[in-house]
Amino acid sequence: MTTLYGIPNCDTVKRARAWLDDNGVAYTFHDFKKQGVPEAELDRWLASAGWETVLNRRGTMWRRLDEATRAGVTDMASARQTLIEHPSLIKRPVMEWSGRPDATVGFDPQAWAQLAGAKA
């Protein structure tokens, strides 16, 4: 099954969900706020996409962190711990496509159309 991971009030997640619905892609939604960060999946995302991609340093949550916490994120292990403690720092959405080994991070309609076999 295809799974979309994110936060429901995130504008990018809303656009991604609308795209999936418009293109007839069946998926389940995993809400980081209610269901937490699935650690095994996070490990896969970090390994395949890299911690620099998964960690969203451009959002308001990153700016709200104290300087010591931000400075402490220097590698995959420190990023992993910070992402577990602050799920809003995960770049959204993360999409695990049915039948595909790697997840995608962020919303790219053209790339998604290729992965889903849908029209962009």
N, CA, C and O atoms as CSV, one atom per row, in Angstrom:
chain,resi,resn,atom,element,x,y,z
A,1,MET,N,N,0.837,-1.189,0.000
A,1,MET,CA,C,0.000,0.000,0.000
A,1,MET,C,C,0.877,1.246,0.000
A,1,MET,O,O,1.933,1.268,0.632
A,2,THR,N,N,0.455,2.243,-0.683
A,2,THR,CA,C,1.138,3.521,-0.724
A,2,THR,C,C,0.772,4.304,0.533
A,2,THR,O,O,-0.397,4.383,0.910
A,3,THR,N,N,1.784,4.880,1.176
A,3,THR,CA,C,1.561,5.615,2.413
A,3,THR,C,C,2.135,7.013,2.302
A,3,THR,O,O,3.281,7.197,1.893
A,4,LEU,N,N,1.328,7.996,2.671
A,4,LEU,CA,C,1.737,9.391,2.721
A,4,LEU,C,C,1.948,9.751,4.191
A,4,LEU,O,O,1.047,9.587,5.014
A,5,TYR,N,N,3.136,10.239,4.510
A,5,TYR,CA,C,3.472,10.642,5.869
A,5,TYR,C,C,3.542,12.154,5.933
A,5,TYR,O,O,4.130,12.795,5.061
A,6,GLY,N,N,2.941,12.724,6.966
A,6,GLY,CA,C,3.000,14.166,7.101
A,6,GLY,C,C,2.145,14.676,8.228
A,6,GLY,O,O,1.806,13.950,9.163
A,7,ILE,N,N,1.802,15.950,8.118
A,7,ILE,CA,C,0.984,16.651,9.098
A,7,ILE,C,C,-0.200,17.233,8.331
A,7,ILE,O,O,0.000,17.912,7.324
A,8,PRO,N,N,-1.426,16.983,8.782
A,8,PRO,CA,C,-2.588,17.336,7.975
A,8,PRO,C,C,-2.739,18.825,7.668
A,8,PRO,O,O,-3.296,19.172,6.627
A,9,ASN,N,N,-2.266,19.709,8.529
A,9,ASN,CA,C,-2.455,21.133,8.268
A,9,ASN,C,C,-1.320,21.761,7.457
A,9,ASN,O,O,-1.331,22.968,7.216
A,10,CYS,N,N,-0.352,20.965,7.037
A,10,CYS,CA,C,0.763,21.434,6.198
A,10,CYS,C,C,0.238,21.686,4.779
A,10,CYS,O,O,-0.403,20.817,4.188
A,11,ASP,N,N,0.510,22.874,4.238
A,11,ASP,CA,C,0.019,23.211,2.899
A,11,ASP,C,C,0.539,22.260,1.826
A,11,ASP,O,O,-0.199,21.903,0.908
A,12,THR,N,N,1.788,21.853,1.931
A,12,THR,CA,C,2.357,20.939,0.934
A,12,THR,C,C,1.695,19.573,1.026
A,12,THR,O,O,1.439,18.938,0.003
A,13,VAL,N,N,1.419,19.120,2.225
A,13,VAL,CA,C,0.723,17.839,2.400
A,13,VAL,C,C,-0.688,17.945,1.836
A,13,VAL,O,O,-1.173,17.002,1.211
A,14,LYS,N,N,-1.347,19.069,2.045
A,14,LYS,CA,C,-2.687,19.259,1.481
A,14,LYS,C,C,-2.654,19.183,-0.043
A,14,LYS,O,O,-3.513,18.546,-0.654
A,15,ARG,N,N,-1.661,19.833,-0.659
A,15,ARG,CA,C,-1.536,19.776,-2.122
A,15,ARG,C,C,-1.247,18.352,-2.586
A,15,ARG,O,O,-1.786,17.901,-3.596
A,16,ALA,N,N,-0.395,17.651,-1.846
A,16,ALA,CA,C,-0.052,16.275,-2.209
A,16,ALA,C,C,-1.283,15.367,-2.107
A,16,ALA,O,O,-1.524,14.534,-2.980
A,17,ARG,N,N,-2.044,15.537,-1.049
A,17,ARG,CA,C,-3.247,14.707,-0.889
A,17,ARG,C,C,-4.255,14.991,-1.999
A,17,ARG,O,O,-4.884,14.071,-2.523
A,18,ALA,N,N,-4.406,16.258,-2.354
A,18,ALA,CA,C,-5.319,16.619,-3.447
A,18,ALA,C,C,-4.835,16.007,-4.759
A,18,ALA,O,O,-5.641,15.513,-5.547
A,19,TRP,N,N,-3.520,16.038,-4.997
A,19,TRP,CA,C,-2.965,15.448,-6.215
A,19,TRP,C,C,-3.254,13.949,-6.246
A,19,TRP,O,O,-3.687,13.423,-7.272
A,20,LEU,N,N,-3.021,13.267,-5.142
A,20,LEU,CA,C,-3.274,11.827,-5.080
A,20,LEU,C,C,-4.744,11.526,-5.358
A,20,LEU,O,O,-5.060,10.618,-6.127
A,21,ASP,N,N,-5.637,12.285,-4.735
A,21,ASP,CA,C,-7.068,12.089,-4.947
A,21,ASP,C,C,-7.449,12.358,-6.400
A,21,ASP,O,O,-8.192,11.585,-7.004
A,22,ASP,N,N,-6.935,13.465,-6.967
A,22,ASP,CA,C,-7.258,13.831,-8.354
A,22,ASP,C,C,-6.746,12.802,-9.362
A,22,ASP,O,O,-7.321,12.632,-10.437
A,23,ASN,N,N,-5.664,12.122,-9.003
A,23,ASN,CA,C,-5.057,11.150,-9.915
A,23,ASN,C,C,-5.435,9.707,-9.585
A,23,ASN,O,O,-4.877,8.770,-10.156
A,24,GLY,N,N,-6.373,9.531,-8.671
A,24,GLY,CA,C,-6.879,8.201,-8.365
A,24,GLY,C,C,-5.871,7.266,-7.719
A,24,GLY,O,O,-5.942,6.051,-7.901
A,25,VAL,N,N,-4.933,7.827,-6.964
A,25,VAL,CA,C,-3.924,7.009,-6.297
A,25,VAL,C,C,-4.418,6.680,-4.889
A,25,VAL,O,O,-4.612,7.574,-4.065
A,26,ALA,N,N,-4.617,5.408,-4.628
A,26,ALA,CA,C,-5.051,4.969,-3.301
A,26,ALA,C,C,-3.868,5.045,-2.340
A,26,ALA,O,O,-2.759,4.633,-2.679
A,27,TYR,N,N,-4.107,5.566,-1.153
A,27,TYR,CA,C,-3.034,5.707,-0.168
A,27,TYR,C,C,-3.618,5.743,1.236
A,27,TYR,O,O,-4.806,5.997,1.434
A,28,THR,N,N,-2.754,5.484,2.196
A,28,THR,CA,C,-3.113,5.704,3.593
A,28,THR,C,C,-2.310,6.907,4.069
A,28,THR,O,O,-1.235,7.201,3.547
A,29,PHE,N,N,-2.845,7.592,5.061
A,29,PHE,CA,C,-2.187,8.772,5.593
A,29,PHE,C,C,-1.701,8.490,7.004
A,29,PHE,O,O,-2.461,8.024,7.854
A,30,HIS,N,N,-0.432,8.775,7.244
A,30,HIS,CA,C,0.160,8.626,8.581
A,30,HIS,C,C,0.437,10.028,9.105
A,30,HIS,O,O,1.260,10.762,8.557
A,31,ASP,N,N,-0.263,10.384,10.172
A,31,ASP,CA,C,-0.170,11.710,10.786
A,31,ASP,C,C,0.926,11.698,11.858
A,31,ASP,O,O,0.785,11.047,12.893
A,32,PHE,N,N,2.015,12.423,11.597
A,32,PHE,CA,C,3.113,12.479,12.557
A,32,PHE,C,C,2.661,13.004,13.919
A,32,PHE,O,O,3.160,12.554,14.951
A,33,LYS,N,N,1.729,13.945,13.932
A,33,LYS,CA,C,1.297,14.544,15.197
A,33,LYS,C,C,0.532,13.532,16.055
A,33,LYS,O,O,0.719,13.480,17.270
A,34,LYS,N,N,-0.314,12.742,15.433
A,34,LYS,CA,C,-1.137,11.793,16.179
A,34,LYS,C,C,-0.477,10.431,16.345
A,34,LYS,O,O,-0.627,9.791,17.386
A,35,GLN,N,N,0.260,9.979,15.316
A,35,GLN,CA,C,0.795,8.622,15.315
A,35,GLN,C,C,2.298,8.552,15.572
A,35,GLN,O,O,2.862,7.466,15.710
A,36,GLY,N,N,2.938,9.711,15.634
A,36,GLY,CA,C,4.374,9.728,15.878
A,36,GLY,C,C,5.178,9.383,14.638
A,36,GLY,O,O,4.632,9.150,13.559
A,37,VAL,N,N,6.477,9.356,14.822
A,37,VAL,CA,C,7.391,9.039,13.732
A,37,VAL,C,C,7.727,7.558,13.810
A,37,VAL,O,O,8.269,7.105,14.819
A,38,PRO,N,N,7.418,6.796,12.768
A,38,PRO,CA,C,7.772,5.374,12.770
A,38,PRO,C,C,9.293,5.239,12.584
A,38,PRO,O,O,9.825,5.538,11.515
A,39,GLU,N,N,9.970,4.789,13.625
A,39,GLU,CA,C,11.431,4.808,13.636
A,39,GLU,C,C,12.060,3.932,12.556
A,39,GLU,O,O,13.066,4.323,11.964
A,40,ALA,N,N,11.500,2.772,12.289
A,40,ALA,CA,C,12.067,1.907,11.243
A,40,ALA,C,C,11.974,2.582,9.884
A,40,ALA,O,O,12.914,2.517,9.091
A,41,GLU,N,N,10.844,3.230,9.611
A,41,GLU,CA,C,10.678,3.938,8.350
A,41,GLU,C,C,11.622,5.138,8.290
A,41,GLU,O,O,12.238,5.388,7.254
A,42,LEU,N,N,11.741,5.880,9.391
A,42,LEU,CA,C,12.657,7.016,9.434
A,42,LEU,C,C,14.075,6.575,9.092
A,42,LEU,O,O,14.780,7.253,8.345
A,43,ASP,N,N,14.483,5.452,9.633
A,43,ASP,CA,C,15.824,4.937,9.332
A,43,ASP,C,C,15.995,4.672,7.834
A,43,ASP,O,O,17.051,4.955,7.268
A,44,ARG,N,N,14.963,4.134,7.200
A,44,ARG,CA,C,15.025,3.886,5.751
A,44,ARG,C,C,15.115,5.198,4.977
A,44,ARG,O,O,15.892,5.315,4.030
A,45,TRP,N,N,14.311,6.186,5.386
A,45,TRP,CA,C,14.333,7.483,4.699
A,45,TRP,C,C,15.700,8.139,4.825
A,45,TRP,O,O,16.231,8.683,3.856
A,46,LEU,N,N,16.263,8.085,6.022
A,46,LEU,CA,C,17.575,8.692,6.244
A,46,LEU,C,C,18.646,7.985,5.416
A,46,LEU,O,O,19.542,8.628,4.868
A,47,ALA,N,N,18.548,6.658,5.328
A,47,ALA,CA,C,19.536,5.892,4.560
A,47,ALA,C,C,19.407,6.134,3.062
A,47,ALA,O,O,20.415,6.230,2.362
A,48,SER,N,N,18.180,6.234,2.566
A,48,SER,CA,C,18.004,6.372,1.117
A,48,SER,C,C,18.085,7.819,0.641
A,48,SER,O,O,18.711,8.091,-0.384
A,49,ALA,N,N,17.473,8.742,1.354
A,49,ALA,CA,C,17.440,10.135,0.899
A,49,ALA,C,C,18.549,10.982,1.512
A,49,ALA,O,O,18.935,12.009,0.954
A,50,GLY,N,N,19.061,10.546,2.663
A,50,GLY,CA,C,20.079,11.332,3.356
A,50,GLY,C,C,19.449,12.252,4.391
A,50,GLY,O,O,18.367,12.801,4.180
A,51,TRP,N,N,20.134,12.411,5.500
A,51,TRP,CA,C,19.559,13.216,6.587
A,51,TRP,C,C,19.412,14.682,6.199
A,51,TRP,O,O,18.509,15.358,6.693
A,52,GLU,N,N,20.276,15.187,5.328
A,52,GLU,CA,C,20.182,16.586,4.919
A,52,GLU,C,C,18.902,16.851,4.126
A,52,GLU,O,O,18.370,17.961,4.160
A,53,THR,N,N,18.409,15.842,3.415
A,53,THR,CA,C,17.166,15.975,2.653
A,53,THR,C,C,15.949,15.830,3.559
A,53,THR,O,O,14.977,16.571,3.413
A,54,VAL,N,N,15.993,14.897,4.477
A,54,VAL,CA,C,14.842,14.622,5.335
A,54,VAL,C,C,14.634,15.736,6.366
A,54,VAL,O,O,13.497,16.040,6.727
A,55,LEU,N,N,15.704,16.334,6.832
A,55,LEU,CA,C,15.627,17.406,7.830
A,55,LEU,C,C,15.282,18.726,7.145
A,55,LEU,O,O,16.013,19.187,6.269
A,56,ASN,N,N,14.176,19.323,7.544
A,56,ASN,CA,C,13.731,20.586,6.954
A,56,ASN,C,C,14.286,21.756,7.769
A,56,ASN,O,O,13.757,22.097,8.827
A,57,ARG,N,N,15.354,22.361,7.259
A,57,ARG,CA,C,15.967,23.508,7.934
A,57,ARG,C,C,15.364,24.829,7.482
A,57,ARG,O,O,15.788,25.890,7.940
A,58,ARG,N,N,14.386,24.781,6.595
A,58,ARG,CA,C,13.797,26.011,6.072
A,58,ARG,C,C,12.489,26.388,6.757
A,58,ARG,O,O,11.979,27.489,6.548
A,59,GLY,N,N,11.947,25.502,7.562
A,59,GLY,CA,C,10.648,25.751,8.170
A,59,GLY,C,C,10.718,26.524,9.477
A,59,GLY,O,O,11.791,26.760,10.031
A,60,THR,N,N,9.540,26.909,9.948
A,60,THR,CA,C,9.457,27.681,11.186
A,60,THR,C,C,9.880,26.854,12.399
A,60,THR,O,O,10.422,27.403,13.359
A,61,MET,N,N,9.642,25.559,12.370
A,61,MET,CA,C,10.026,24.729,13.515
A,61,MET,C,C,11.536,24.768,13.727
A,61,MET,O,O,11.996,24.842,14.867
A,62,TRP,N,N,12.310,24.721,12.650
A,62,TRP,CA,C,13.767,24.785,12.765
A,62,TRP,C,C,14.185,26.109,13.408
A,62,TRP,O,O,15.050,26.136,14.283
A,63,ARG,N,N,13.565,27.201,12.967
A,63,ARG,CA,C,13.910,28.518,13.519
A,63,ARG,C,C,13.500,28.652,14.987
A,63,ARG,O,O,14.096,29.431,15.730
A,64,ARG,N,N,12.504,27.909,15.396
A,64,ARG,CA,C,12.057,27.962,16.794
A,64,ARG,C,C,12.965,27.197,17.752
A,64,ARG,O,O,12.951,27.449,18.957
A,65,LEU,N,N,13.752,26.267,17.222
A,65,LEU,CA,C,14.658,25.500,18.080
A,65,LEU,C,C,15.730,26.416,18.656
A,65,LEU,O,O,16.136,27.394,18.028
A,66,ASP,N,N,16.176,26.085,19.850
A,66,ASP,CA,C,17.260,26.872,20.426
A,66,ASP,C,C,18.550,26.616,19.642
A,66,ASP,O,O,18.686,25.597,18.965
A,67,GLU,N,N,19.481,27.545,19.745
A,67,GLU,CA,C,20.720,27.477,18.977
A,67,GLU,C,C,21.515,26.210,19.281
A,67,GLU,O,O,22.111,25.622,18.378
A,68,ALA,N,N,21.531,25.788,20.537
A,68,ALA,CA,C,22.291,24.590,20.906
A,68,ALA,C,C,21.739,23.350,20.207
A,68,ALA,O,O,22.507,22.500,19.756
A,69,THR,N,N,20.428,23.241,20.116
A,69,THR,CA,C,19.818,22.093,19.430
A,69,THR,C,C,20.154,22.125,17.948
A,69,THR,O,O,20.547,21.110,17.374
A,70,ARG,N,N,20.000,23.292,17.326
A,70,ARG,CA,C,20.326,23.401,15.898
A,70,ARG,C,C,21.795,23.063,15.640
A,70,ARG,O,O,22.116,22.337,14.700
A,71,ALA,N,N,22.677,23.594,16.479
A,71,ALA,CA,C,24.114,23.347,16.300
A,71,ALA,C,C,24.468,21.884,16.533
A,71,ALA,O,O,25.465,21.392,16.005
A,72,GLY,N,N,23.652,21.185,17.327
A,72,GLY,CA,C,23.923,19.782,17.637
A,72,GLY,C,C,23.571,18.807,16.531
A,72,GLY,O,O,23.926,17.631,16.610
A,73,VAL,N,N,22.883,19.270,15.510
A,73,VAL,CA,C,22.507,18.398,14.396
A,73,VAL,C,C,23.633,18.449,13.370
A,73,VAL,O,O,23.711,19.360,12.546
A,74,THR,N,N,24.499,17.446,13.443
A,74,THR,CA,C,25.702,17.441,12.612
A,74,THR,C,C,25.886,16.175,11.782
A,74,THR,O,O,26.759,16.122,10.915
A,75,ASP,N,N,25.070,15.158,12.043
A,75,ASP,CA,C,25.220,13.894,11.326
A,75,ASP,C,C,23.902,13.136,11.369
A,75,ASP,O,O,22.913,13.631,11.909
A,76,MET,N,N,23.888,11.932,10.797
A,76,MET,CA,C,22.648,11.169,10.728
A,76,MET,C,C,22.094,10.826,12.114
A,76,MET,O,O,20.886,10.910,12.332
A,77,ALA,N,N,22.957,10.446,13.040
A,77,ALA,CA,C,22.485,10.058,14.372
A,77,ALA,C,C,21.843,11.234,15.102
A,77,ALA,O,O,20.777,11.086,15.700
A,78,SER,N,N,22.480,12.390,15.055
A,78,SER,CA,C,21.915,13.556,15.748
A,78,SER,C,C,20.655,14.050,15.035
A,78,SER,O,O,19.712,14.497,15.687
A,79,ALA,N,N,20.635,13.975,13.714
A,79,ALA,CA,C,19.438,14.356,12.974
A,79,ALA,C,C,18.284,13.413,13.309
A,79,ALA,O,O,17.155,13.863,13.507
A,80,ARG,N,N,18.558,12.118,13.374
A,80,ARG,CA,C,17.530,11.123,13.684
A,80,ARG,C,C,16.879,11.430,15.024
A,80,ARG,O,O,15.653,11.449,15.133
A,81,GLN,N,N,17.695,11.669,16.041
A,81,GLN,CA,C,17.165,11.949,17.374
A,81,GLN,C,C,16.311,13.216,17.372
A,81,GLN,O,O,15.245,13.255,17.987
A,82,THR,N,N,16.778,14.238,16.686
A,82,THR,CA,C,16.040,15.500,16.631
A,82,THR,C,C,14.724,15.327,15.880
A,82,THR,O,O,13.711,15.906,16.274
A,83,LEU,N,N,14.722,14.543,14.806
A,83,LEU,CA,C,13.497,14.307,14.042
A,83,LEU,C,C,12.474,13.515,14.847
A,83,LEU,O,O,11.271,13.745,14.721
A,84,ILE,N,N,12.937,12.598,15.662
A,84,ILE,CA,C,12.017,11.843,16.516
A,84,ILE,C,C,11.400,12.767,17.568
A,84,ILE,O,O,10.207,12.677,17.859
A,85,GLU,N,N,12.211,13.643,18.129
A,85,GLU,CA,C,11.729,14.574,19.160
A,85,GLU,C,C,10.848,15.680,18.578
A,85,GLU,O,O,9.952,16.185,19.255
A,86,HIS,N,N,11.103,16.056,17.322
A,86,HIS,CA,C,10.386,17.158,16.681
A,86,HIS,C,C,9.934,16.734,15.279
A,86,HIS,O,O,10.570,17.101,14.292
A,87,PRO,N,N,8.849,15.969,15.184
A,87,PRO,CA,C,8.406,15.448,13.885
A,87,PRO,C,C,8.128,16.533,12.842
A,87,PRO,O,O,8.189,16.268,11.642
A,88,SER,N,N,7.829,17.739,13.288
A,88,SER,CA,C,7.558,18.821,12.336
A,88,SER,C,C,8.794,19.207,11.538
A,88,SER,O,O,8.686,19.939,10.554
A,89,LEU,N,N,9.957,18.732,11.939
A,89,LEU,CA,C,11.193,19.021,11.208
A,89,LEU,C,C,11.398,18.111,9.999
A,89,LEU,O,O,12.294,18.352,9.190
A,90,ILE,N,N,10.581,17.074,9.870
A,90,ILE,CA,C,10.701,16.182,8.718
A,90,ILE,C,C,10.124,16.894,7.508
A,90,ILE,O,O,8.986,17.361,7.537
A,91,LYS,N,N,10.912,16.974,6.444
A,91,LYS,CA,C,10.433,17.596,5.216
A,91,LYS,C,C,9.244,16.790,4.714
A,91,LYS,O,O,9.292,15.563,4.638
A,92,ARG,N,N,8.194,17.494,4.380
A,92,ARG,CA,C,6.946,16.833,4.021
A,92,ARG,C,C,6.565,17.126,2.574
A,92,ARG,O,O,6.961,18.118,1.962
A,93,PRO,N,N,5.762,16.184,2.076
A,93,PRO,CA,C,5.429,14.879,2.629
A,93,PRO,C,C,6.513,13.849,2.307
A,93,PRO,O,O,7.328,14.028,1.402
A,94,VAL,N,N,6.488,12.783,3.072
A,94,VAL,CA,C,7.292,11.609,2.739
A,94,VAL,C,C,6.303,10.595,2.178
A,94,VAL,O,O,5.249,10.340,2.762
A,95,MET,N,N,6.664,10.027,1.042
A,95,MET,CA,C,5.752,9.113,0.361
A,95,MET,C,C,6.441,7.775,0.145
A,95,MET,O,O,7.499,7.702,-0.480
A,96,GLU,N,N,5.835,6.721,0.666
A,96,GLU,CA,C,6.305,5.359,0.393
A,96,GLU,C,C,5.370,4.778,-0.653
A,96,GLU,O,O,4.186,4.555,-0.399
A,97,TRP,N,N,5.925,4.537,-1.834
A,97,TRP,CA,C,5.152,4.056,-2.968
A,97,TRP,C,C,5.069,2.546,-2.945
A,97,TRP,O,O,6.068,1.864,-2.719
A,98,SER,N,N,3.901,2.035,-3.176
A,98,SER,CA,C,3.687,0.595,-3.227
A,98,SER,C,C,4.599,-0.026,-4.283
A,98,SER,O,O,4.632,0.423,-5.429
A,99,GLY,N,N,5.337,-1.059,-3.887
A,99,GLY,CA,C,6.191,-1.773,-4.822
A,99,GLY,C,C,7.518,-1.100,-5.128
A,99,GLY,O,O,8.251,-1.564,-6.001
A,100,ARG,N,N,7.845,-0.024,-4.436
A,100,ARG,CA,C,9.106,0.686,-4.667
A,100,ARG,C,C,9.921,0.693,-3.381
A,100,ARG,O,O,9.366,0.910,-2.304
A,101,PRO,N,N,11.224,0.460,-3.472
A,101,PRO,CA,C,12.038,0.343,-2.258
A,101,PRO,C,C,12.320,1.662,-1.547
A,101,PRO,O,O,12.441,1.682,-0.322
A,102,ASP,N,N,12.427,2.764,-2.290
A,102,ASP,CA,C,12.787,4.037,-1.673
A,102,ASP,C,C,11.595,4.975,-1.602
A,102,ASP,O,O,10.743,4.989,-2.490
A,103,ALA,N,N,11.549,5.754,-0.536
A,103,ALA,CA,C,10.517,6.763,-0.374
A,103,ALA,C,C,10.949,8.046,-1.074
A,103,ALA,O,O,12.134,8.255,-1.332
A,104,THR,N,N,9.979,8.898,-1.379
A,104,THR,CA,C,10.286,10.228,-1.883
A,104,THR,C,C,10.025,11.225,-0.767
A,104,THR,O,O,9.140,11.033,0.067
A,105,VAL,N,N,10.815,12.295,-0.767
A,105,VAL,CA,C,10.702,13.331,0.262
A,105,VAL,C,C,10.371,14.637,-0.445
A,105,VAL,O,O,11.101,15.073,-1.335
A,106,GLY,N,N,9.267,15.259,-0.045
A,106,GLY,CA,C,8.805,16.475,-0.701
A,106,GLY,C,C,7.801,16.137,-1.792
A,106,GLY,O,O,7.652,14.980,-2.185
A,107,PHE,N,N,7.118,17.166,-2.271
A,107,PHE,CA,C,6.075,16.976,-3.280
A,107,PHE,C,C,6.558,17.492,-4.626
A,107,PHE,O,O,6.856,18.676,-4.782
A,108,ASP,N,N,6.631,16.590,-5.591
A,108,ASP,CA,C,7.026,16.912,-6.955
A,108,ASP,C,C,6.022,16.226,-7.879
A,108,ASP,O,O,6.150,15.032,-8.152
A,109,PRO,N,N,5.017,16.974,-8.367
A,109,PRO,CA,C,3.956,16.353,-9.165
A,109,PRO,C,C,4.458,15.577,-10.376
A,109,PRO,O,O,3.910,14.522,-10.696
A,110,GLN,N,N,5.483,16.072,-11.050
A,110,GLN,CA,C,5.977,15.371,-12.236
A,110,GLN,C,C,6.625,14.045,-11.859
A,110,GLN,O,O,6.375,13.024,-12.500
A,111,ALA,N,N,7.450,14.058,-10.829
A,111,ALA,CA,C,8.085,12.809,-10.374
A,111,ALA,C,C,7.028,11.841,-9.862
A,111,ALA,O,O,7.092,10.640,-10.126
A,112,TRP,N,N,6.055,12.373,-9.128
A,112,TRP,CA,C,4.993,11.518,-8.601
A,112,TRP,C,C,4.189,10.886,-9.734
A,112,TRP,O,O,3.791,9.726,-9.642
A,113,ALA,N,N,3.953,11.642,-10.794
A,113,ALA,CA,C,3.182,11.104,-11.915
A,113,ALA,C,C,3.919,9.897,-12.510
A,113,ALA,O,O,3.282,8.907,-12.871
A,114,GLN,N,N,5.217,9.966,-12.612
A,114,GLN,CA,C,5.978,8.831,-13.131
A,114,GLN,C,C,5.883,7.646,-12.175
A,114,GLN,O,O,5.691,6.508,-12.603
A,115,LEU,N,N,6.019,7.920,-10.878
A,115,LEU,CA,C,5.981,6.838,-9.894
A,115,LEU,C,C,4.609,6.187,-9.802
A,115,LEU,O,O,4.495,4.979,-9.592
A,116,ALA,N,N,3.571,6.998,-9.960
A,116,ALA,CA,C,2.206,6.489,-9.825
A,116,ALA,C,C,1.618,6.048,-11.155
A,116,ALA,O,O,0.543,5.448,-11.192
A,117,GLY,N,N,2.322,6.342,-12.258
A,117,GLY,CA,C,1.764,6.006,-13.570
A,117,GLY,C,C,0.574,6.872,-13.895
A,117,GLY,O,O,-0.318,6.458,-14.635
A,118,ALA,N,N,0.551,8.092,-13.338
A,118,ALA,CA,C,-0.591,8.996,-13.529
A,118,ALA,C,C,-0.186,10.137,-14.454
A,118,ALA,O,O,0.973,10.256,-14.852
A,119,LYS,N,N,-1.151,10.957,-14.781
A,119,LYS,CA,C,-0.892,12.148,-15.593
A,119,LYS,C,C,-0.550,13.300,-14.659
A,119,LYS,O,O,-1.177,13.461,-13.612
A,120,ALA,N,N,0.431,14.093,-15.031
A,120,ALA,CA,C,0.846,15.239,-14.204
A,120,ALA,C,C,-0.168,16.351,-14.284
A,120,ALA,O,O,0.009,17.395,-13.656
